[in-house]
Amino acid sequence: MRESTGRLAKLKRYVHIICGILDIIAAALVLVGILLNIGSIVGNLGTFEKLFTDTSEFKHYLEQIFMLVIGIEFLEMLCRPSSENVIEVLIFLVARHMIVGDTTPYQDFVSVISVALLCVVRRYLRITEEDRKEKKILGLHEKDDSGKKHFL
């Protein structure tokens, strides 16, 4: 029995290592895509000339920039996975949809509400280690029914 538990723990470690390696490979591929996108945006001077003459090209240019920003945020999420990074990516995706896409006023309203809710979730439902340390230093705590003190 102990032998199979040890093998299972060893297998879990190997799977975790393989997942870490695959995360790094995916992050590297995203980074290559971001660098190529930056190169294509900066290298294409005709795009900047079109921006001066045709205002409809600005929407396409803005779409490329938003995709680049979302790619950078996604890369950050792959490198340092956390709930805050996921929420930031979602905020950028909703903002991109609202700004670049052809949306109705109702869709814009839903997008604004979505961004507001995501900001509320990020601000009030996330307790970081920093917040815990600060509350511990300040001595903020509450008592439960048994009279024991618990830090908020």
N, C-alpha and C positions, 0 to 999 in steps of 0.2 A: 504494500500500500504506500509506504513512504517512498519507495522507488518510483512509482508512477506519479506521485505528487512532485517529486524532484524533477522528473522528466517534463512534466507539464509546465513547471515554473521555468525550466530551461527553454522550452519551446516558446513560451510567452516572451522571454527575453529576446530570443532570436527574431520573432515576429516584430517586436517593438523596434529592434535595430533595423530590420528590413524596411519597416514603415518610415523610420527616420531617414534612411538613405533615399527612399522613393520621394519623400517630401523635399529633400535637398535637390534631387534631379528635377522635380516639377518646378521648384523655385528657380533653378538655373535656366530652365526652358522659358519660363515667364520673363526672366531678366533679359534673355537674348531677344525675345519678342519686343520688350520695351525699348531696348537699345536700337533695334532695327527700326522701330516706329519713330523714335526720336530722330534717327538719321534720315528717314524718308521725309519727315515734316520739315526739318531744317534744311535738308539738301535740295528740296524742291522750291527754288526761288520763284518759280512761276506761280505758286500758290499765293505768295505775298503780293505779286503783281495783280492777280485776280481779285484779291481782297480790296485793293484800291479802286478797281474799276467796276466790280460786280458785287453788290452787297449780299446776294443770295449765296455766294461762296462762303460767306462767314459762318453760316450754319454748318456746312460740311467741315470747315476748319475747327469749329468749336466741338463738333462731334469727335473728331480725331483727338483733340486735347483731352476731352472727358474720358475717352477710352484709355488714353495714356495714364491719366490720374487714377482711374479705376484699376488699371493694371499694376500701378505702383502700390496702391493700397492692398490689392490682392497678394502681391509679392510679400508685403509686410505681414499679412495675415498668415501666409505660408511659413514665413521665417519665425514669427513669434505669435503662435496661435493663442488668441484670447477672445473673450466675449466682446471686449471693447473694439478690437480690430474688425470683428465680424460686423458689428453695428456700424462702424465707420464705412465699411464697404457698402453696406445696404443703404446708408444715407446718400453716398455718392451715386449709387445706381438709381435711386428714386429721383435725386436732383437732376441727373442726366436725362432721365426719361421726361421729366417735366420741362426742362429747358430746351432740349434739342428736339424732342419728339413733337409731332403734330397732335396736340391734345385738346380736348374739350374743356370748358370751364369746370365741369364736374370732375374730370380726371385730374385737373390741376388742384382742385380742392382736396381730393383724396390724397394726392401726393403731398400736399402741405401738411395735412393731418398725419400722414405716415411719418414724415420727417420729424414732426413735433413729438409723436409718440416714441420714435426711436431715440430722440434726444432725452426724453423723460426717462426712458428705460436705462439709457447710458448713465444718466446723472443720479437717479434716485434708487434704482434697484441693484446697482453695482457697488459692492463694498470692497474696497481695495485693502491690501495689507497696510498701506499708508494710513487709511482711515482708521483701521483697527488700532494701530499704534497710537495715533493721535487721541482716540477716545480713551485708551488705557492710560495715557499720560494725564489727560484731563480728569480722569476718575469718573467718567460717565458710565453708569451702570444702572441696572434695574433689578428689582427683587421679584422672584417668582412666588408661587403660592406657599412653597416650603420655607420661605424666608432667606433662601440663598441668593447671593448677589451674582449677577451675570452681566458681563460687559456687552454693550449694545453693538 
